[in-house]
Amino acid sequence: MIGQTGPVFVSLTTTHRPATDLGFLLHKHPEKAQAFPVAAGTAHVFYPVAEQDECTAALLLEVDPIRLVRGKHNDAFALGQYVNDRPYAAGSLLAVALGSVFRTAINGRCDARPELADTPIPLRIRVPALPCRGGHELAARLFEPLGWQVEAEPVALDPQVPDWGDSRYVDLKLSGDLRVSEALKHLYVLIPVLDNAKHYWVSGDEVDKLLRVGDGWLAEHPERELISNRYLAHRKAYVRSALAQLAESDDAEGELDNALTEPVVASEREVPLAVQRSESVLAVLKTSGARRVLDLGCGGGALLSELVKDPSFTEIVGVDVSARALEVAALRFERLSEHQRSRLVLRQSALTYVDAELAGYDAAVLMEVIEHVDLTRLPALEHAVFAAARPKSIVVTTPNVEYNVRFENLPTGTLRHADHRFEWTRAQFRQWADGTADQHGYAVEYLPVGQEDPEVGPPTQLAVFTRTAVA
């Protein structure tokens, strides 16, 4: 079976129109076949299909087994480094090639089509020969919580001799609406996890790599312990470190504020910054008299869970571009009463595009959202929220970068979250907010969130926009 499979192979297909935009997202032109030297051999990228209705990008890895073992020794089995499935089956070699060849795509950058990088599109992925130690059911357990529909068909040891049964390999097929960067990150981590082996020595920097690529999904994954164990080659110290950091980031950015970057407090009873931020937003909404509220960029639903507790908010809509985040939010609210659920709606939508269904609400909240948007895309968000949706009130919170020097565990010059595209000073935030308010007919006032430092200001800055002009 393995000998018939050929070199290691993975394909990614979309029917998003125009489908050839996949070339922009992957930074590889559909009309070119390209070859890239990688540690294991040569990675080839080509497009078997490149039409307006459907486009498929393929990565084929030609493994040089001699290069892999040159200068290495294997005392357990003299030929073990030469007689193996690495040239034919997906594993850590393919993951490394994906990370090298599609590095910019994995990071979510697409300067030519920035809106696409932030938008889920229909994707199909196929890995025809993937070692799956744990059976095909494990593939479903790993990929389904991330929003994928999974087909993992066991591959026969030999199709000509069915009595031999199935091999440990599966033909993996995934389908779903996700961002390309999300899809590549899932493959990068989970392919070697399914194989439960790595071709290189696992050192401490693998923990940082796992947390970086798993940011936004691994902390909430029901199999995060298994994933961490296998990805880190069962090295207990590394696994403990990874799981501890993932536990601290369970509630995404709010937990990061609390556990990783919160200054040392004088009393354990001091209210965490994430809680103070939610309380400040809720107080503003109550003061405004809002009844119908949008939580734009709601993530896993931390603020929504507070809004739904207050019956004065009669209609609450949580909006996020991430299908996975909305699934997490939906799980959070499974135990709500029927009456509470009737007031809450979750909606997938990109904040940089006009969504007519978001117009006419009393208030909208952008809590720790704008800093996740590329500066070049921020005008599109402003238009979609302030001009098109145009609620009566808009509450915006964002980190005050000046305050970062007070976080003892935050290295100098480092942003508070790996996905932040920028963090503003108080003057920069006011300049943006004043200009946005003037342009769209709003008045704006500023409130501190958290204890205000006399030198660097509060940890979080908040702006309340109140509509003054009639559309």
N, C-alpha and C positions, 0 to 999 in steps of 0.2 A: 504493500500500500504506500509506504513512505517513499519508496523509490519511484513510484509513479507520479508523485505529487509535484516534483520539480522544485525550483527555488522557492524560498519563503515569499509569501504573497499576501497582500491585503488590498482591498478595493473600497472606494467610497463613492457613492452615487447620490445625486440629487435630481429632483424633478422641479425644483424651484425655477421660475422663469425670470430672466433667461438663465438656463441651467449652466451655461458656460461662465457665469459669474463665479463658479467654483474655482476657476483659475485665479481670480483675484484673491479669493480667500486663502488659497494655498500658496500663493505667490509662485505658481508654476504655470507657464503658458500652455493652453490645451493643444496648440499646434506644434509643440516641440516635445521630443523625447530627450530627457536629460539623464545624465549619469553623475553620481556623486560618490566620491571615495568615503567610506566609513571604516570604523575600526575592524569590522568583521569581513569586509570585502568591498563590494560595489552595490549601491542602491540606485535602481533605475525608476524614474517617474515618467509615466506616459498616460495617455487618455484613450482607452479603447473606444469610447463613445464621447463625442463632443458636439451635441446638437442643442438647439434652443430649448427643447422639451425635456431632455435628459442628458446628463453629463456624468461620466465616470472617470475618476482618477485612480490610478493603480500604482502601488509601490511594490517593486519586485527586488528582493534582496538576494544577490548572489554571494553566498558565503564562501570565503576561502578558508577551509579547515586547517590548512598548514599554517596560515598566518595566526590562527587562534592559539595554536599550541607551541609556536616557535619560542624556545627559551623556557617552557614550562615543563613540569614533571607531574606524573600521576602514578604514585606508588601502588595504588589499589588495583589498577588494571592497566597494563602497559599500553594497550591499544585503545583504551577507553576514550581518550581525547580525539581519536581518529574515527572510531566506529561509533557514531551517535547520530541523532536525528537533527542536529542543529542546521545543516544545510537545507533541510526540507520542511521543517515545522516551525511555526511561529513561537516566539519566546522572547527572552530578554534581548536577543540580538535584534529582533524586529523592533522592539520598543526603543532601543537606542537609536536605530536608524530613523524611526518616526520622529524622535526628539531632535535629531540632527537636521534632517531634511526639511521638516515642517516646523522649525523652531518659532518663526515669526507667527505662523498660524496658531500654534498652541498658545502663544501669549495673547492672542485675540486682536492682533494688530492687522489692519487693512486700510492703509492710507488712501488707496484708490476707491474703495467702497466702504467707508467706515460704518455706515448704517447697517451693512450686511453682517459685519463682525458682531454686532449687538443683537442680531435678529435670529431666532430659531428658524431653521428651514428643514424641509423634509429630507431625511438622509437614510440611506441604506448602506450598511457595511458588511463586507464578507471577508472572513478569514478561513480559507478552505481546509487548513490543516493546523489545528491548535491543540497542543497537549492540554488535557483537562483532568488533572488529578483531583478526583472528587466526583467525577461523572458529569454528564451533561446538565443535571439538575443544578450543579454549582454555578454554571454559567448564567442560568436564569436568576439565581439568588444574588449574583453580583451585579448584573446589568439591569434587571427589571426595576429595582428601586431608583435608578437614575433616569427613568423615563423611556427605556428601550423596550420594544417588543422583541423577544428573543426566540430564535430557532437554533438549537444546538443538536445537530444530528450526529449520533455516534458513527464513526467510520469503521467499516469492517477491517479486520486484520488482513483478510484476503477475500475480495469479492468472489473469487473462483472457488473458495472453500468456506462456505457459510458456517459449517460446523465449528470453525475456529472461533467464531464469535466476534465481538467488537474489540477494537483497539482502545487505547486510552486517548485517542484523538477525536475531535469533533469538527464538523463543518459548521462554523459559527456564522449566523446571519442575524444582524441587528437592524431594526427600523424604528424611526421616531422623528419627532420634530425637535431638534436641538441646535445650538450654535456649533459651528465647526470646531471652535476651540474646545468646547466641552467634550465633543466626541473624541478628539485626539487625546485629550487628557485622560479620559476613561480608558482608552486603548493603551496608552503609555503605562498606566499603573496596573491594569487588570490583566493584560496579556501575560506578563511574567508571574502574576499572582496565580492564575489558572495553571500555568506550567509548574509552579512551586519550585522554581530553580532559577539561578542567575549564572551567567557565564563569566562574571567578574567578581572580584573581591568586594564585599559589602563593607563600607566604612561609615564613620559617623556622619559624613555629609549626605548619606542617603536619607537620613531622617529629614533634613531640611528640604531635600528634593521631593520626598513624598508629601510633606506638608504644603510645599509650594504648588505642586501640580494637583494635589487633592483639595486645595482651598476652595471652599464653596460647596463641596459635596461629601467629602470623606467623613467629616465630623458627624454628620447626620446619618451616615450609612449604617444599616443594621448589622452589616458584616465587617465593620471597621476593624475589629480586633483580628479577625482572620486575615484581612487584607494587610494590616500592618505586620503581622507575624510573617506572612509569606513574602511580602515585598522586602522586608528587612532580613530575610534569610534566617528567621527564628533566633536572631541575636537578641537575647533577653533585655540587655541594657538599652539597646536602641529602641526596641519595641515599647518598653516602659516609658521612655522619653517621648516617643511619638504619641502614645495613647494619653499621656498626661497632658500634652499640649492640645490634642484634639478635644479632650474633655473640657479644657478651658475655653474652647471656641465653639461649644455646642450651640450657643445662641448667636452664632455668627459674630457680627461686629460688636453687639452689645456685650457679649461675654469677653471679647477681646479687650474692650475698654475696662471691664471690671478686673480681669485676672492678669493681663499681661502688661498693661500700660497705665494702670491706676497708680497714682502716687501712694506712698506709705501713709496710712491714715492714723490719726491719733486715737481713734476709737473704732472697735469692730462694728459699732452700731451706726457708723457714718453711712449715709445712703450712697450706694454706688452711682457712678456717673450715668450709666445707662438708665437707671431708674429715675434719676433726677431729670434726664432728658425727656423721658416719656411723660412724667408728671408735668413738666413745663408745657409740653405740647397740648396735653389734655386740658390744662388750665386755660390756655389761649383759646382752644376750641369752645370750651364752656362759656368763656367771656363773650365770644363772638355770637353766641346763640345758635351755632350750627346744629342742624338736625341730620342733614345728609352729607356724609363725609367720604372723601377719597383718600386712601392711604397709598400714595404713588411710590412704587418701589418697596412694596410691603415685605419682601423677603419671606422668612418663615413665619411671619405673623405675630411678632412680639408686641407691636403697638396695637394690632387688631384685637388681640386678646384682652387688652385694657379697654379699648373702645366698646367692645361688645358687652362688657360688664355694666356699662352706664346706659340705662334705658332712654336717656334723653337723646341719644343718637339713634334715630329711627331707621336709617339706611346707611350701611357701611360697606364700602367697596374696596377690596384689596387688589391692587394692580401690580403685576411684576412681569418682566420679560421671560423669566426662568420658569419653565414648566416644573422643574424639580423643586424649586422654592415653593411654588403653589401647592405641590403635593404634600410637602412638609407642613405647610399651613393648614391644609385640609385635614391632615391627621391630628393636628393640634386641636381642631374644633369638633372632632367626632363625638365627644361626650357632651356637647352643648345640648341644652333643651331645644325642642322643636321651635319654640318661640324665638330663642336667641339665634338659631340658625336661619330663621326666616328673615332676619335683619342683615345678614352677612352674605356678600357675594364675592367670589374670587374670580378675577379676570386676567387672562394673559394678554399683555399688550406692551409694545415698546414705547417708552416715554418720549422718544425722539420723533415719533410719528403722530399725526393728528388722529385721534380716535373719537368719532362723533358721539359714541355712547358715554363719554366722560363729561359731556357738557351739561351745565345747569345745576351743579351741586353747590351746596352752601360753602363748603370748605374743602381744601386739598392740603395734604401734608407731604412734604418731601423731607423726611427725616434721615439724615446721613445718606443722601442719595446723590446730590450733584457732584460730589467729589469722585464718584465712580464713573463719571461721564467725561470722555475726551473733551478738552477745551474747544476743539473744532466742531463738536457736536452739541455744545451747550446752547447755541442760538436755536437749534432745532427743538430742544427741550423747552426753552423759553416760549417759543411760538406755540407748541402743542399745549402747554399748560396755561400760560398767561393770556394768549390770544384766542386759542380755539376752545379749550375747556372753560376757561374764564370763570372760575368760581368766585364767590363774593370775598372769600378770605383764602390766603395761601400762607402756610407756615413752613419755613425752610430752616433746617439746622445743618450745620457743617462744622468740622473741627476748626479750632483756632490754632494755626501752626505755631504761633508765638509761644503758646503754652507747652509745646512739646518738650522744652528744656526742663520742665518740672517732672516729667515722667522718668523715674530713675532707671527703669528697665528698657527704655527706648534709646538705641544708639543715636548719637548726634547725626542729624541729616536724614534720618529714616522717617518715612511716613508711618502713620499709625496702622495702616492696613495695606497688605500687599497689592490689593486691587485699586487703591486710590490713585487717580491720575494727577491729582494736585491737592494741596491743602493751602488755604488762604490766610493771610494776616487779617486783622480786623479792618485795616484800611482797604485791602483788596476786596473783602467781602462787601463792605459798604459801597465801594465804587460800583461793583456789579449790581447790587440790590437797588441802589439809587437809580442807576441807568435803566434797569429793567422796569422798575416802578414807573418812571417818567414815560417810558416808551409805550406802556400798555395801560396807563390810566389807573394806577394804584398809588396809594400812600403807603409808606413803610416806616415801621419803628423797630428798634433793636432791643433785645433782652439778653442778659447773660444766663448761661446754664452752668451750674456748678459754682464752687467757691471762686470768687473773682480775686485774682492775684493783682496787687497794686502795680506791678511792673509789666506783666505779660497778659493780663486780662483773664477771662474765664476759659475753661477748657473747651467749652462748646459755645458757639455763637448762634443766635436765633434771630430770624427776621420775620415779622408779621406784616404781610401785604394785605391791604384792605382796598377793595375796588371803589374808585371814586367816580369814574367816567362811565357813562352808559354806552354799551356796545352799539 
